[in-house]
Amino acid sequence: MTFPPPLPGPQTPGEGLPEIVPGALPARRERGDALVGILGDIVRTGRWEVGRRTVAYQLMGNLKLDLRDVLVPGETLEVEAYVLMGDVRVLVPAGTDVQVRGATLMGDGRTESDAFSADLPPTGSRVVVTVWSLMGNVRVRTAGAEGKLPRGWRWARG
């Protein structure tokens, strides 16, 4: 290799320069920062840094995660939440395989899908949500980019 690297030109297009892929995301960390809430909600929307495995601790309040802008097709993300009192709401892109695990003493768990994402093909991505809760509900909703989010989900940008 010559020093300094040659400048790109008609004879050497791009030689010596790092490859830049527009819109490419950096490599995802294996474990994300812990999300901790004492009295209040934890809300993450838009493009936020999430690890392949994210753990949340919530004393009193809701955990609301919008994964539509961070989940890459073909990728698996795990969310593990320990909640004393509060709801867990996770919004995933259409075509995502969703698994809900764990237990809640007083509450229920449910996965929902909007009408716009019912006929879309699978993306190969998967989200595994594991919740251990004393009091609260667990809701994981699949939502496409089109359409308006239903009541209770409008915290996520639509």
Secondary structure, DSSP 8 states (H G I E B T S, - for coil): --SS-----SSSTTTTS----TT------SB---EEEEES-EEE-SS----SEEEEEEEES-EEEE-TTT--TT-EEEEEEEEEES-EEEEEETT-EEEEEEEEEES-EEEEE-GGGTTS---S-EEEEEEEEEE--EEEEEE-SSS---TT-TTS--
